[in-house]
Amino acid sequence: MAVFREVKIKWGGKDYTFVPNMAFLRAVELQGISIMHVQWQVISGKPQMSLMATIMAMALVQSGADVTEDDVYEALAGTADADTLASYRTIMAAMTPERAEKKAEDPAE
């Protein structure tokens, strides 16, 4: 069972498949970025755009996009379109571990 969800994200008019994994999370954290802290900042209305851009760029590159942190920062800080913002939210949601649903035990067993 996979811990994380595979999701589709859009960038530059193309669709990409992002599959987060522990190696990706470690790579982000090795940059000195706490994903949970960045999410808290966004929810609190105090986002650090540079950190958001780094996470999103790393996810896009892992997904096969030819993109830089500067490209993503420009998209987020400029006139971020709906696809860019939706992709950021999708990436962050995909990094939330899925929890296995407990199966009801069969009383016949």
TORKOL-4160 file (C-alpha; in steps of 0.2 Angstrom, whole numbers, padded with zeros to 4 digits, m for minus):
109
<pt num="1" X="0000" Y="0000" Z="0000"/>
<pt num="2" X="0007" Y="0017" Z="m0005"/>
<pt num="3" X="0008" Y="0030" Z="0009"/>
<pt num="4" X="0005" Y="0045" Z="m0002"/>
<pt num="5" X="m0007" Y="0049" Z="m0016"/>
<pt num="6" X="m0003" Y="0050" Z="m0034"/>
<pt num="7" X="m0010" Y="0066" Z="m0041"/>
<pt num="8" X="m0011" Y="0076" Z="m0058"/>
<pt num="9" X="m0004" Y="0093" Z="m0058"/>
<pt num="10" X="m0004" Y="0107" Z="m0072"/>
<pt num="11" X="0011" Y="0117" Z="m0077"/>
<pt num="12" X="0013" Y="0127" Z="m0093"/>
<pt num="13" X="m0002" Y="0120" Z="m0101"/>
<pt num="14" X="0003" Y="0102" Z="m0098"/>
<pt num="15" X="m0002" Y="0089" Z="m0086"/>
<pt num="16" X="0010" Y="0080" Z="m0075"/>
<pt num="17" X="0009" Y="0065" Z="m0063"/>
<pt num="18" X="0016" Y="0068" Z="m0046"/>
<pt num="19" X="0020" Y="0054" Z="m0034"/>
<pt num="20" X="0027" Y="0059" Z="m0018"/>
<pt num="21" X="0038" Y="0047" Z="m0008"/>
<pt num="22" X="0049" Y="0048" Z="0007"/>
<pt num="23" X="0064" Y="0052" Z="m0004"/>
<pt num="24" X="0055" Y="0067" Z="m0010"/>
<pt num="25" X="0051" Y="0073" Z="0007"/>
<pt num="26" X="0069" Y="0070" Z="0013"/>
<pt num="27" X="0075" Y="0080" Z="m0002"/>
<pt num="28" X="0064" Y="0095" Z="0003"/>
<pt num="29" X="0069" Y="0094" Z="0021"/>
<pt num="30" X="0088" Y="0093" Z="0016"/>
<pt num="31" X="0084" Y="0111" Z="0009"/>
<pt num="32" X="0080" Y="0116" Z="0027"/>
<pt num="33" X="0062" Y="0117" Z="0023"/>
<pt num="34" X="0048" Y="0110" Z="0034"/>
<pt num="35" X="0033" Y="0106" Z="0024"/>
<pt num="36" X="0022" Y="0106" Z="0039"/>
<pt num="37" X="0028" Y="0123" Z="0044"/>
<pt num="38" X="0026" Y="0130" Z="0026"/>
<pt num="39" X="0008" Y="0124" Z="0026"/>
<pt num="40" X="0005" Y="0132" Z="0043"/>
<pt num="41" X="0011" Y="0148" Z="0036"/>
<pt num="42" X="0000" Y="0147" Z="0021"/>
<pt num="43" X="m0015" Y="0143" Z="0032"/>
<pt num="44" X="m0011" Y="0158" Z="0044"/>
<pt num="45" X="m0010" Y="0170" Z="0029"/>
<pt num="46" X="0009" Y="0172" Z="0031"/>
<pt num="47" X="0016" Y="0162" Z="0017"/>
<pt num="48" X="0034" Y="0162" Z="0012"/>
<pt num="49" X="0033" Y="0162" Z="m0007"/>
<pt num="50" X="0051" Y="0157" Z="m0009"/>
<pt num="51" X="0048" Y="0141" Z="0001"/>
<pt num="52" X="0032" Y="0137" Z="m0008"/>
<pt num="53" X="0041" Y="0140" Z="m0025"/>
<pt num="54" X="0055" Y="0128" Z="m0020"/>
<pt num="55" X="0043" Y="0114" Z="m0014"/>
<pt num="56" X="0032" Y="0116" Z="m0030"/>
<pt num="57" X="0048" Y="0117" Z="m0042"/>
<pt num="58" X="0055" Y="0101" Z="m0034"/>
<pt num="59" X="0038" Y="0092" Z="m0036"/>
<pt num="60" X="0037" Y="0098" Z="m0054"/>
<pt num="61" X="0054" Y="0092" Z="m0058"/>
<pt num="62" X="0051" Y="0075" Z="m0050"/>
<pt num="63" X="0036" Y="0074" Z="m0061"/>
<pt num="64" X="0046" Y="0078" Z="m0077"/>
<pt num="65" X="0043" Y="0096" Z="m0080"/>
<pt num="66" X="0057" Y="0107" Z="m0086"/>
<pt num="67" X="0055" Y="0121" Z="m0073"/>
<pt num="68" X="0066" Y="0131" Z="m0061"/>
<pt num="69" X="0062" Y="0138" Z="m0044"/>
<pt num="70" X="0063" Y="0156" Z="m0052"/>
<pt num="71" X="0049" Y="0151" Z="m0064"/>
<pt num="72" X="0038" Y="0145" Z="m0050"/>
<pt num="73" X="0041" Y="0160" Z="m0039"/>
<pt num="74" X="0037" Y="0171" Z="m0054"/>
<pt num="75" X="0021" Y="0162" Z="m0057"/>
<pt num="76" X="0016" Y="0162" Z="m0038"/>
<pt num="77" X="0021" Y="0180" Z="m0035"/>
<pt num="78" X="0015" Y="0187" Z="m0051"/>
<pt num="79" X="m0002" Y="0185" Z="m0058"/>
<pt num="80" X="m0004" Y="0167" Z="m0052"/>
<pt num="81" X="m0017" Y="0158" Z="m0062"/>
<pt num="82" X="m0030" Y="0146" Z="m0055"/>
<pt num="83" X="m0020" Y="0131" Z="m0062"/>
<pt num="84" X="m0004" Y="0137" Z="m0053"/>
<pt num="85" X="m0013" Y="0139" Z="m0036"/>
<pt num="86" X="m0023" Y="0123" Z="m0038"/>
<pt num="87" X="m0007" Y="0113" Z="m0042"/>
<pt num="88" X="0002" Y="0120" Z="m0027"/>
<pt num="89" X="m0013" Y="0114" Z="m0016"/>
<pt num="90" X="m0014" Y="0098" Z="m0025"/>
<pt num="91" X="0005" Y="0095" Z="m0022"/>
<pt num="92" X="0003" Y="0099" Z="m0003"/>
<pt num="93" X="m0012" Y="0088" Z="m0001"/>
<pt num="94" X="m0003" Y="0073" Z="m0010"/>
<pt num="95" X="0010" Y="0074" Z="0004"/>
<pt num="96" X="m0002" Y="0070" Z="0017"/>
<pt num="97" X="m0001" Y="0052" Z="0021"/>
<pt num="98" X="m0016" Y="0041" Z="0017"/>
<pt num="99" X="m0023" Y="0031" Z="0031"/>
<pt num="100" X="m0028" Y="0014" Z="0028"/>
<pt num="101" X="m0046" Y="0011" Z="0033"/>
<pt num="102" X="m0049" Y="m0002" Z="0045"/>
<pt num="103" X="m0059" Y="m0016" Z="0038"/>
<pt num="104" X="m0073" Y="m0023" Z="0049"/>
<pt num="105" X="m0068" Y="m0040" Z="0056"/>
<pt num="106" X="m0078" Y="m0054" Z="0049"/>
<pt num="107" X="m0087" Y="m0062" Z="0063"/>
<pt num="108" X="m0087" Y="m0079" Z="0054"/>
<pt num="109" X="m0068" Y="m0080" Z="0055"/>
